[in-house]
Amino acid sequence: MTSVFFQKLKLATTGILLLGGAAPLLAESSHGIAMYGDPSLPQDFVSLPYANPSAPKGGKVVFGNTGGFDTLNPFAQKGTPPWQLRFWGYESLMGRSWDEAFSLYGLLAESVEFPEDRSWVEFTLRPEAKFSDGSPVTVEDVIWSYETLGTQGHLRYRGFWSKVAEIRQTGPLSLRITFNTQDRELALIAGMRPILKRSQWAGKDFASSGLTEAPIGTGAYVVDSFEAGRQITLRRNPDYWGKDLPFRVGTQNFDQLRIDFFGDQTVLFESFKAGELTAYREFNADKWQRAYGFDAVTSGRIVKSEIPHQRPSGMTGLAFNTRRAPLDDWRVREALILAFNFEYINETITGGTQQRISSYFSNSHLGMQPGAASGRVAQYLAPFAEDLPPGTLSGYRLPQSDGTKRNRKNLRRAMALLQEAGLSVQDGVLRDANGTELRLNVLLRQGDSEMKTVIEIYARALNRLGITLTPEMVDNAQYVGRQSSFDFDLTRLRRELSLSPGNEQRLYWGSAGADQPGSRNLMGIASPAVDAMIDHMLTVDAPEDFTAATRALDRVLTAGRYVIPIWSFDKGRIAHVKELHFPDVLPIYGDRTGFMPEVWWYQATE
């Protein structure tokens, strides 16, 4: 590892330490830190491996979002900001390389220090680090940022703060964070908190800043102008402090980044076809093949680029709200999964070109293996055997249909499970023992036309079981509010997962967030087995034990039937004007945060 106990201490030093009592945990300073082992890049690296050091600066790129925005503060719980803001205008003490499972390198901090057990971490700031207004980044700014985000910020930041025993200044440019929990990942998470300017918020309400002002950050981009809910433009700061850092060489090349907002995805796509946007991400493989025959593509003005990746599939689909009966019964959820005729729906929507997600970590070595649990996976799950959903230990696979519209076999199985759960059809309507009709709503964001089509097909199938399913299309503010208050039966879910999953797993499916308003645990999962597997992931030292714990977690989540999975995104698909370019070397995470627009550039071609 980069920072370890000194294995061989001089005899005299050892004697002094022993005379003074228990030896402290010794550490050494480093330019980076990895979850396991050493970071791949040496201290004298000149650029990230997937950046082009010769990329020219200049030009602009215009993206499109659906919905709108009502705040410029991406770090507060209140409001809906443009989601890109927290990635484009702000920095942390360390930056992540997207070509490694989980490694960080110095950004605002020039070095990091930690002991072998990672019970604390110490950062030393770069003296040249500055905010966008030209003022220096101080230790006081850093400590204030950690405390403010941990107590007033978005829920995504508060879990980390609860694990901090102490944060204190140790020198003019250094600070140490000591943890109260055994968790190897905390030292890395500490390096990834955004750093904001303390004095900006003196006498102001950080949590309710809205559109009055954007937090001052240290990033290369600052908000230049905006029209509430319609458009926002960021410009590259010519005095950006970190432009010559090896970590930044060849990145952040555009002079201007703009986001236009549209009512739905169809209008957004038409605007791209009309030349109003310069880049468009396509998530439907069938549409990628059939809908890009317009003039700009055939003439070469628009280029279609495919970006492969090696990351897990993550989970995309319809999440069940298990806080509500009868969705709290796994048999009902399994019945609803059986009724979801994926093979027919997939053929209708994507032409059958995209495979179904089979588990949360499928498409990677972290995914659960076929058949019964064995070895360390079985050992981790054994204490919970009696309470685990059926199939967790013996093996669980999503049901498959024959691909026909009727899906008779699966619907018969679904009805048997519903009856086993105490529901029955009376006068063509499925009712519980009290005679209450089973009516379900699906909460969708306005403009999600593709999922609306999916729901319409699904609703016809459920109607054959006596179940009424209704899509509820709401605007962006209502969508966020209702998800935050768990006001839905089913809703759209997308959770991207990494090759080094960690504390974010608690946010996604930990019991502590099951009933916490604003939690990302939309399903309301409250499983001791899930919590225990996450604990194992965060405390084991050996990579093979980490893999086993993740595979065990994958089993519990998948067999829990919390989501109806849909198709996976096996590669990134980006259509863009020919003047936009990206490096030949691609990161293992593909088209994800840190790729577009960060390592792209604008260059006119003949």
C-alpha positions as CSV (number, residue, x, y, z in Angstrom):
1,M,0.0,0.0,0.0
2,T,1.1,3.6,-0.4
3,S,0.9,4.4,3.3
4,V,1.7,1.6,5.6
5,F,3.3,0.9,9.0
6,F,7.0,1.1,8.7
7,Q,7.9,-2.6,8.6
8,K,11.4,-2.2,9.9
9,L,12.0,0.4,12.5
10,K,15.4,1.2,13.8
11,L,16.1,-0.4,17.1
12,A,16.6,2.8,18.9
13,T,13.4,4.3,17.7
14,T,11.5,1.2,18.7
15,G,12.9,1.4,22.2
16,I,11.8,5.0,22.6
17,L,8.3,4.2,21.4
18,L,8.0,1.3,23.7
19,L,9.2,3.3,26.7
20,G,6.6,5.9,25.9
21,G,3.7,3.4,25.9
22,A,1.8,1.9,23.0
23,A,3.3,2.7,19.7
24,P,1.2,5.0,17.5
25,L,0.1,4.1,14.1
26,L,2.8,5.4,11.8
27,A,2.1,6.6,8.2
28,E,3.9,8.2,5.3
29,S,2.8,10.9,2.9
30,S,1.7,10.0,-0.6
31,H,0.4,11.6,-3.8
32,G,-2.5,9.2,-4.0
33,I,-4.6,6.5,-2.3
34,A,-6.3,3.4,-3.5
35,M,-9.0,1.3,-1.9
36,Y,-6.7,-1.8,-2.2
37,G,-3.0,-1.8,-3.0
38,D,-1.3,1.2,-4.5
39,P,-2.7,3.7,-7.1
40,S,-1.5,2.9,-10.6
41,L,0.0,6.3,-11.5
42,P,3.4,7.3,-10.2
43,Q,4.0,10.5,-8.3
44,D,5.5,12.1,-11.4
45,F,2.7,11.2,-13.8
46,V,2.1,13.9,-16.5
47,S,-1.6,13.4,-17.2
48,L,-4.4,11.0,-16.7
49,P,-4.1,8.0,-19.1
50,Y,-7.4,8.8,-20.9
51,A,-6.7,12.5,-21.3
52,N,-5.1,14.1,-24.3
53,P,-2.3,16.5,-23.1
54,S,-2.3,18.2,-26.5
55,A,-6.0,18.9,-26.6
56,P,-6.7,22.4,-27.7
57,K,-8.7,24.9,-25.6
58,G,-11.8,26.7,-26.9
59,G,-15.2,26.2,-28.4
60,K,-18.4,25.4,-26.6
61,V,-20.8,22.4,-26.1
62,V,-24.6,22.6,-25.7
63,F,-26.4,19.8,-23.8
64,G,-30.1,19.2,-23.2
65,N,-31.9,18.2,-20.0
66,T,-35.5,17.5,-19.4
67,G,-37.5,19.2,-16.7
68,G,-36.1,22.4,-15.1
69,F,-34.2,23.7,-12.1
70,D,-35.0,26.0,-9.2
71,T,-31.7,26.2,-7.4
72,L,-28.0,26.8,-8.2
73,N,-26.9,25.0,-5.1
74,P,-26.2,21.4,-5.9
75,F,-25.2,20.6,-2.4
76,A,-28.4,21.4,-0.5
77,Q,-31.3,19.0,0.0
78,K,-33.8,21.6,-1.0
79,G,-34.6,22.3,-4.6
80,T,-33.6,20.8,-8.0
81,P,-30.3,22.0,-9.5
82,P,-29.0,21.2,-13.0
83,W,-27.4,17.8,-12.1
84,Q,-24.1,18.7,-13.9
85,L,-23.3,21.7,-11.7
86,R,-21.6,19.7,-8.9
87,F,-19.3,18.1,-11.4
88,W,-18.4,21.1,-13.5
89,G,-17.8,23.9,-11.0
90,Y,-16.4,22.3,-7.9
91,E,-13.5,20.3,-6.7
92,S,-12.4,18.2,-3.7
93,L,-9.1,17.6,-2.0
94,M,-8.5,14.6,-4.3
95,G,-9.6,13.6,-7.7
96,R,-10.6,10.2,-9.0
97,S,-9.1,8.4,-11.9
98,W,-11.8,6.7,-13.9
99,D,-9.3,4.2,-15.3
100,E,-8.9,2.4,-11.9
101,A,-11.5,0.7,-9.7
102,F,-11.1,3.3,-7.0
103,S,-8.0,5.4,-6.8
104,L,-7.6,9.1,-5.9
105,Y,-4.8,11.6,-6.6
106,G,-4.0,15.0,-5.1
107,L,-6.1,17.9,-6.4
108,L,-6.7,20.7,-3.9
109,A,-4.4,18.6,-1.6
110,E,-0.9,18.0,-2.6
111,S,-0.5,15.0,-0.4
112,V,-2.4,12.5,1.7
113,E,-1.3,10.6,4.8
114,F,-3.0,7.6,6.5
115,P,-2.1,4.6,8.7
116,E,-2.5,1.0,7.7
117,D,-5.8,0.7,9.6
118,R,-7.0,3.9,8.0
119,S,-8.4,5.1,11.3
120,W,-7.5,8.7,10.3
121,V,-6.4,10.6,7.2
122,E,-4.4,13.8,6.9
123,F,-4.4,16.1,3.9
124,T,-1.9,18.9,3.1
125,L,-3.3,21.6,0.9
126,R,-1.6,23.0,-2.2
127,P,-0.5,26.6,-1.4
128,E,-1.6,27.7,-4.9
129,A,-5.2,26.3,-4.6
130,K,-7.7,29.1,-5.1
131,F,-11.4,29.7,-5.3
132,S,-12.9,31.1,-8.5
133,D,-12.9,34.6,-7.0
134,G,-9.1,34.4,-6.6
135,S,-9.1,33.9,-2.8
136,P,-6.9,31.1,-1.4
137,V,-8.4,27.8,-0.1
138,T,-7.7,27.6,3.6
139,V,-7.9,24.8,6.2
140,E,-10.8,26.8,7.7
141,D,-12.7,26.6,4.4
142,V,-12.2,22.8,4.3
143,I,-13.3,22.2,7.8
144,W,-16.3,24.4,7.4
145,S,-17.3,22.6,4.2
146,Y,-17.1,19.2,5.9
147,E,-19.2,20.3,8.8
148,T,-21.8,22.3,6.8
149,L,-22.3,19.6,4.2
150,G,-22.5,17.0,7.0
151,T,-25.2,18.9,8.9
152,Q,-27.0,21.1,6.4
153,G,-26.2,19.6,3.1
154,H,-27.8,17.0,0.9
155,L,-28.4,13.6,2.6
156,R,-25.6,12.1,0.4
157,Y,-23.1,13.9,2.5
158,R,-24.5,13.4,6.0
159,G,-23.6,9.7,6.5
160,F,-19.9,10.4,6.2
161,W,-20.1,13.2,8.8
162,S,-21.7,10.8,11.4
163,K,-18.5,8.7,11.2
164,V,-16.1,11.6,11.9
165,A,-14.9,11.6,15.5
166,E,-12.7,14.7,15.1
167,I,-11.6,17.1,12.4
168,R,-8.8,19.5,13.3
169,Q,-6.1,21.7,11.8
170,T,-2.6,20.2,12.2
171,G,-0.5,22.9,10.4
172,P,-0.8,26.0,8.3
173,L,-2.0,24.0,5.3
174,S,-2.9,20.6,6.9
175,L,-5.8,19.0,8.7
176,R,-6.5,15.5,10.1
177,I,-9.9,13.7,10.1
178,T,-10.2,10.9,12.7
179,F,-13.0,8.3,12.3
180,N,-15.2,6.6,14.9
181,T,-16.0,3.6,12.7
182,Q,-13.9,0.9,11.2
183,D,-14.3,1.5,7.5
184,R,-11.5,1.3,4.9
185,E,-13.3,3.5,2.5
186,L,-13.7,6.6,4.7
187,A,-10.2,7.8,4.0
188,L,-11.1,8.0,0.3
189,I,-14.5,9.5,0.8
190,A,-12.9,12.2,2.9
191,G,-10.9,13.2,-0.1
192,M,-14.0,13.5,-2.3
193,R,-16.1,16.1,-0.4
194,P,-16.6,19.3,-2.4
195,I,-14.8,22.3,-0.8
196,L,-16.7,25.6,-0.6
197,K,-15.9,29.1,0.5
198,R,-16.8,29.7,4.1
199,S,-17.0,33.5,4.1
200,Q,-19.6,33.5,1.3
201,W,-22.2,32.0,3.6
202,A,-21.7,34.2,6.7
203,G,-25.2,35.3,7.8
204,K,-26.9,33.4,4.9
205,D,-29.0,30.3,4.8
206,F,-26.9,27.7,3.0
207,A,-29.8,25.1,2.9
208,S,-32.2,27.5,1.2
209,S,-30.1,29.5,-1.2
210,G,-32.2,28.7,-4.3
211,L,-31.4,30.9,-7.3
212,T,-30.0,33.8,-5.4
213,E,-26.4,32.7,-5.8
214,A,-24.3,29.7,-6.7
215,P,-21.8,28.4,-4.1
216,I,-18.3,29.6,-4.9
217,G,-16.0,26.7,-5.8
218,T,-12.5,26.0,-7.0
219,G,-13.4,24.4,-10.3
220,A,-12.5,25.5,-13.8
221,Y,-16.1,26.6,-14.6
222,V,-18.3,29.2,-13.1
223,V,-22.0,30.2,-13.7
224,D,-22.1,32.9,-16.4
225,S,-25.8,33.4,-16.9
226,F,-29.1,31.5,-16.6
227,E,-32.8,31.8,-17.2
228,A,-34.7,30.0,-14.4
229,G,-35.8,26.6,-15.5
230,R,-34.8,27.1,-19.2
231,Q,-31.1,27.6,-19.7
232,I,-27.8,27.9,-17.8
233,T,-24.4,28.7,-19.2
234,L,-21.0,28.2,-17.5
235,R,-17.7,29.7,-18.7
236,R,-14.2,28.4,-18.2
237,N,-12.3,30.7,-15.7
238,P,-9.2,31.9,-17.5
239,D,-7.5,32.3,-14.1
240,Y,-8.4,28.7,-13.0
241,W,-5.7,27.9,-10.5
242,G,-5.2,24.2,-11.4
243,K,-4.9,24.3,-15.2
244,D,-1.3,23.1,-15.2
245,L,-1.7,20.3,-12.7
246,P,-0.9,16.9,-14.1
247,F,-4.3,15.7,-13.0
248,R,-5.9,18.5,-15.1
249,V,-3.7,18.5,-18.2
250,G,-5.8,17.8,-21.3
251,T,-9.1,18.2,-19.5
252,Q,-11.8,20.9,-19.1
253,N,-11.0,22.1,-22.6
254,F,-14.2,24.0,-23.6
255,D,-14.6,27.7,-23.1
256,Q,-18.3,27.4,-22.6
257,L,-20.7,24.7,-21.4
258,R,-24.5,25.3,-21.8
259,I,-27.5,23.3,-20.8
260,D,-30.9,23.9,-22.4
261,F,-34.0,22.5,-20.7
262,F,-37.0,20.8,-22.5
263,G,-40.4,19.5,-21.5
264,D,-39.7,16.0,-22.7
265,Q,-37.2,13.7,-24.3
266,T,-38.9,13.8,-27.7
267,V,-38.7,17.6,-28.0
268,L,-35.1,17.5,-26.8
269,F,-34.1,15.0,-29.5
270,E,-35.8,17.0,-32.2
271,S,-33.8,20.1,-31.0
272,F,-30.6,18.1,-31.4
273,K,-31.7,17.0,-34.9
274,A,-32.3,20.7,-35.7
275,G,-28.8,21.7,-34.6
276,E,-29.7,23.5,-31.4
277,L,-27.7,21.0,-29.3
278,T,-24.2,19.8,-30.0
279,A,-24.2,16.4,-28.2
280,Y,-26.9,13.9,-27.3
281,R,-26.7,10.6,-25.3
282,E,-28.8,7.8,-26.6
283,F,-29.8,5.0,-24.3
284,N,-32.0,3.0,-26.7
285,A,-29.9,0.7,-28.9
286,D,-32.8,0.2,-31.4
287,K,-33.4,3.9,-31.7
288,W,-29.6,4.3,-32.2
289,Q,-29.9,2.1,-35.3
290,R,-33.2,3.4,-36.8
291,A,-33.6,7.0,-35.7
292,Y,-30.3,8.5,-36.8
293,G,-30.8,8.6,-40.6
294,F,-31.4,12.4,-40.7
295,D,-29.4,14.7,-42.9
296,A,-26.9,15.8,-40.4
297,V,-25.8,12.2,-39.8
298,T,-25.7,11.1,-43.4
299,S,-23.8,14.2,-44.4
300,G,-21.2,13.7,-41.6
301,R,-22.0,16.8,-39.6
302,I,-23.1,14.6,-36.8
303,V,-20.9,11.7,-35.7
304,K,-22.2,8.6,-33.8
305,S,-19.6,7.4,-31.2
306,E,-19.8,4.3,-29.1
307,I,-18.0,4.1,-25.8
308,P,-17.5,0.6,-24.3
309,H,-17.0,0.2,-20.5
310,Q,-16.2,-2.5,-17.9
311,R,-18.3,-1.3,-15.0
312,P,-21.2,-3.2,-13.4
313,S,-24.7,-3.0,-15.0
314,G,-26.1,-1.3,-11.9
315,M,-29.9,-1.3,-11.6
316,T,-32.4,0.3,-13.9
317,G,-36.1,-0.5,-13.6
318,L,-39.3,0.0,-11.7
319,A,-38.8,0.1,-7.9
320,F,-41.5,-1.3,-5.6
321,N,-42.4,0.8,-2.5
322,T,-42.3,-2.0,0.1
323,R,-43.6,0.3,2.8
324,R,-47.0,-0.2,1.3
325,A,-49.1,-3.4,1.5
326,P,-49.3,-5.7,-0.4
327,L,-45.9,-4.7,-1.9
328,D,-44.3,-5.6,1.4
329,D,-45.0,-9.3,0.5
330,W,-42.2,-10.9,-1.7
331,R,-44.9,-13.1,-3.3
332,V,-46.8,-10.1,-4.6
333,R,-43.6,-8.6,-5.9
334,E,-42.6,-11.8,-7.6
335,A,-46.0,-12.0,-9.2
336,L,-45.7,-8.5,-10.5
337,I,-42.2,-9.4,-11.9
338,L,-43.7,-12.5,-13.6
339,A,-46.4,-10.3,-15.2
340,F,-43.8,-7.9,-16.6
341,N,-43.3,-9.5,-20.0
342,F,-39.7,-8.3,-20.5
343,E,-39.0,-10.2,-23.7
344,Y,-42.0,-8.8,-25.4
345,I,-41.5,-5.3,-24.0
346,N,-37.8,-5.3,-24.9
347,E,-38.6,-6.3,-28.5
348,T,-41.2,-3.5,-28.7
349,I,-39.0,-0.8,-27.2
350,T,-35.4,-1.6,-28.1
351,G,-35.9,-4.2,-30.9
352,G,-34.5,-6.9,-28.5
353,T,-31.0,-5.4,-28.9
354,Q,-30.3,-4.8,-25.2
355,Q,-29.9,-7.5,-22.7
356,R,-31.8,-7.5,-19.4
357,I,-30.0,-6.7,-16.2
358,S,-29.8,-9.9,-14.3
359,S,-28.5,-8.5,-11.0
360,Y,-27.2,-5.3,-9.5
361,F,-23.6,-6.1,-10.2
362,S,-24.0,-8.1,-13.4
363,N,-21.5,-7.6,-16.2
364,S,-18.6,-7.6,-13.6
365,H,-16.7,-10.0,-11.4
366,L,-18.6,-8.6,-8.4
367,G,-21.9,-10.0,-9.6
368,M,-23.5,-13.0,-8.0
369,Q,-22.6,-16.4,-9.5
370,P,-25.2,-18.8,-11.0
371,G,-26.6,-21.6,-8.8
372,A,-26.3,-22.1,-5.1
373,A,-24.2,-19.9,-2.8
374,S,-20.8,-21.5,-1.9
375,G,-17.6,-20.7,-0.1
376,R,-17.2,-17.4,1.6
377,V,-20.5,-16.1,0.1
378,A,-22.5,-18.9,1.7
379,Q,-20.5,-18.3,5.0
380,Y,-21.5,-14.6,5.0
381,L,-25.1,-15.4,4.4
382,A,-25.5,-18.3,6.8
383,P,-26.4,-16.3,9.9
384,F,-29.5,-14.9,8.0
385,A,-30.6,-18.1,6.3
386,E,-34.0,-18.4,8.0
387,D,-35.0,-14.8,7.0
388,L,-33.6,-14.6,3.5
389,P,-36.0,-14.4,0.6
390,P,-36.5,-17.7,-1.3
391,G,-33.7,-18.2,-3.9
392,T,-31.1,-16.2,-2.1
393,L,-29.0,-19.2,-1.1
394,S,-30.2,-21.8,-3.6
395,G,-30.0,-19.4,-6.5
396,Y,-32.5,-17.0,-8.1
397,R,-33.0,-16.0,-11.8
398,L,-35.4,-13.5,-13.2
399,P,-38.4,-15.2,-14.9
400,Q,-38.4,-15.4,-18.7
401,S,-41.4,-15.4,-20.9
402,D,-41.9,-17.1,-24.3
403,G,-41.7,-13.7,-26.0
404,T,-45.3,-13.7,-27.0
405,K,-47.8,-11.0,-26.1
406,R,-49.9,-13.3,-24.0
407,N,-47.3,-14.6,-21.6
408,R,-49.8,-17.2,-20.3
409,K,-47.4,-19.4,-18.3
410,N,-46.0,-16.6,-16.3
411,L,-49.4,-15.0,-15.7
412,R,-50.6,-18.4,-14.3
413,R,-47.7,-18.5,-11.9
414,A,-48.3,-14.9,-10.9
415,M,-51.9,-15.6,-10.1
416,A,-51.0,-18.6,-8.0
417,L,-48.6,-16.4,-5.9
418,L,-51.2,-13.7,-5.5
419,Q,-53.7,-16.2,-4.2
420,E,-51.1,-17.6,-1.9
421,A,-50.6,-14.0,-0.6
422,G,-54.3,-13.8,0.2
423,L,-55.6,-11.9,-2.8
424,S,-58.3,-13.2,-5.2
425,V,-60.3,-12.1,-8.2
426,Q,-63.8,-11.0,-7.6
427,D,-65.9,-9.8,-10.5
428,G,-62.8,-9.4,-12.6
429,V,-61.0,-7.3,-9.9
430,L,-58.2,-8.5,-7.7
431,R,-59.0,-7.8,-4.0
432,D,-57.5,-8.5,-0.6
433,A,-59.2,-10.3,2.2
434,N,-61.0,-7.0,3.2
435,G,-62.3,-6.6,-0.4
436,T,-60.0,-3.7,-1.2
437,E,-59.2,-3.5,-4.9
438,L,-55.5,-3.6,-5.8
439,R,-54.8,-0.4,-7.7
440,L,-51.2,0.7,-8.3
441,N,-49.6,3.9,-9.5
442,V,-46.3,4.4,-11.3
443,L,-44.6,7.8,-10.6
444,L,-42.8,9.0,-13.7
445,R,-41.0,12.2,-14.6
446,Q,-42.8,14.3,-17.2
447,G,-41.2,13.7,-20.6
448,D,-40.2,10.1,-19.9
449,S,-42.1,8.9,-22.9
450,E,-40.2,5.7,-23.3
451,M,-41.1,4.4,-19.8
452,K,-44.7,5.6,-20.3
453,T,-44.9,3.2,-23.3
454,V,-43.5,0.4,-21.1
455,I,-46.1,1.1,-18.4
456,E,-48.9,1.1,-21.0
457,I,-47.9,-2.4,-22.2
458,Y,-47.4,-3.6,-18.6
459,A,-50.8,-2.2,-17.5
460,R,-52.6,-4.3,-20.1
461,A,-50.9,-7.5,-18.8
462,L,-51.8,-6.6,-15.2
463,N,-55.4,-6.0,-16.2
464,R,-55.6,-9.6,-17.0
465,L,-54.8,-10.3,-13.3
466,G,-57.5,-7.9,-12.2
467,I,-54.9,-5.2,-11.2
468,T,-55.2,-1.6,-12.3
469,L,-51.9,0.1,-13.0
470,T,-51.9,3.9,-13.7
471,P,-48.9,6.0,-14.8
472,E,-48.7,9.4,-13.1
473,M,-46.6,11.9,-15.2
474,V,-45.6,14.8,-13.0
475,D,-43.2,17.8,-13.4
476,N,-39.7,17.8,-12.1
477,A,-40.5,19.4,-8.8
478,Q,-43.4,17.1,-8.0
479,Y,-41.3,14.1,-9.1
480,V,-38.5,14.9,-6.7
481,G,-40.9,15.8,-3.9
482,R,-42.9,12.6,-4.2
483,Q,-39.9,10.4,-4.4
484,S,-38.5,12.1,-1.4
485,S,-41.7,11.5,0.6
486,F,-42.1,8.0,-0.9
487,D,-45.5,8.9,-2.3
488,F,-45.7,6.2,-5.0
489,D,-46.3,2.5,-5.5
490,L,-43.8,2.0,-8.2
491,T,-41.3,4.5,-9.7
492,R,-38.4,4.7,-12.1
493,L,-35.0,3.8,-10.5
494,R,-31.5,4.1,-11.9
495,R,-28.5,3.3,-9.7
496,E,-25.1,3.3,-11.3
497,L,-22.6,1.1,-9.5
498,S,-18.9,1.1,-9.6
499,L,-16.1,-1.5,-9.5
500,S,-15.4,-0.5,-5.9
501,P,-18.8,-0.2,-4.2
502,G,-18.7,1.2,-0.7
503,N,-20.6,3.6,1.6
504,E,-23.0,4.7,-1.1
505,Q,-24.5,1.2,-0.7
506,R,-25.9,2.3,2.6
507,L,-27.6,5.3,1.0
508,Y,-29.1,3.1,-1.7
509,W,-30.4,0.2,0.4
510,G,-29.4,0.5,4.0
511,S,-32.0,0.1,6.7
512,A,-31.2,3.5,8.3
513,G,-32.7,5.2,5.2
514,A,-35.7,3.0,4.8
515,D,-38.1,5.6,6.4
516,Q,-35.9,8.7,6.2
517,P,-37.6,11.3,3.9
518,G,-35.3,12.2,1.0
519,S,-33.4,8.9,1.3
520,R,-32.2,7.2,-1.9
521,N,-33.5,3.9,-0.5
522,L,-36.7,4.3,-2.6
523,M,-37.7,0.7,-2.1
524,G,-37.7,0.9,1.7
525,I,-35.3,-2.0,2.1
526,A,-34.9,-2.8,5.8
527,S,-32.8,-6.0,5.8
528,P,-30.3,-7.1,8.4
529,A,-28.6,-9.2,5.8
530,V,-28.2,-6.3,3.5
531,D,-26.7,-4.2,6.3
532,A,-24.4,-7.0,7.3
533,M,-23.1,-7.5,3.8
534,I,-22.4,-3.8,3.4
535,D,-20.5,-3.9,6.7
536,H,-18.4,-6.8,5.4
537,M,-17.6,-4.9,2.2
538,L,-16.4,-1.9,4.2
539,T,-14.3,-3.7,6.8
540,V,-12.5,-6.6,5.1
541,D,-8.9,-6.2,4.2
542,A,-8.5,-8.8,1.4
543,P,-9.8,-8.2,-2.1
544,E,-11.2,-11.7,-2.4
545,D,-13.3,-11.2,0.8
546,F,-14.5,-7.9,-0.6
547,T,-15.6,-9.7,-3.8
548,A,-17.4,-12.4,-1.8
549,A,-19.3,-9.8,0.4
550,T,-20.4,-7.9,-2.8
551,R,-21.6,-11.1,-4.4
552,A,-23.5,-11.9,-1.3
553,L,-25.1,-8.5,-1.2
554,D,-26.0,-8.9,-4.9
555,R,-27.8,-12.1,-4.0
556,V,-29.9,-10.6,-1.2
557,L,-30.9,-7.6,-3.3
558,T,-31.8,-9.5,-6.4
559,A,-33.7,-12.3,-4.6
560,G,-35.5,-9.6,-2.5
561,R,-37.5,-8.7,-5.7
562,Y,-37.3,-5.0,-4.9
563,V,-37.1,-3.9,-8.5
564,I,-38.4,-5.0,-11.9
565,P,-35.1,-4.8,-13.9
566,I,-35.2,-3.7,-17.5
567,W,-32.4,-3.5,-20.1
568,S,-28.8,-2.8,-19.4
569,F,-26.6,-0.1,-21.0
570,D,-23.7,-2.2,-22.3
571,K,-22.0,0.8,-23.9
572,G,-22.3,4.6,-24.1
573,R,-23.8,6.0,-27.3
574,I,-23.1,9.7,-28.0
575,A,-24.1,11.5,-31.1
576,H,-22.3,14.8,-31.5
577,V,-21.2,17.4,-34.0
578,K,-18.0,16.4,-35.9
579,E,-16.0,19.2,-34.2
580,L,-16.2,17.4,-30.9
581,H,-13.4,14.9,-30.2
582,F,-12.3,12.5,-27.4
583,P,-9.1,10.6,-26.8
584,D,-8.4,7.2,-28.4
585,V,-7.6,5.7,-24.9
586,L,-10.8,5.1,-23.0
587,P,-11.2,4.7,-19.2
588,I,-12.5,1.4,-17.9
589,Y,-15.6,3.3,-16.6
590,G,-16.4,4.5,-20.1
591,D,-18.9,7.3,-20.6
592,R,-19.4,8.3,-17.0
593,T,-18.6,11.3,-14.8
594,G,-15.1,12.5,-15.7
595,F,-15.4,11.6,-19.4
596,M,-17.8,13.9,-21.2
597,P,-17.2,16.9,-21.4
598,E,-14.2,16.7,-19.2
599,V,-11.7,15.1,-21.6
600,W,-13.3,16.1,-24.9
601,W,-12.3,19.1,-27.0
602,Y,-13.5,21.3,-29.9
603,Q,-11.5,21.3,-33.1
604,A,-12.8,22.3,-36.5
605,T,-12.1,19.8,-39.2
606,E,-11.7,20.3,-43.0
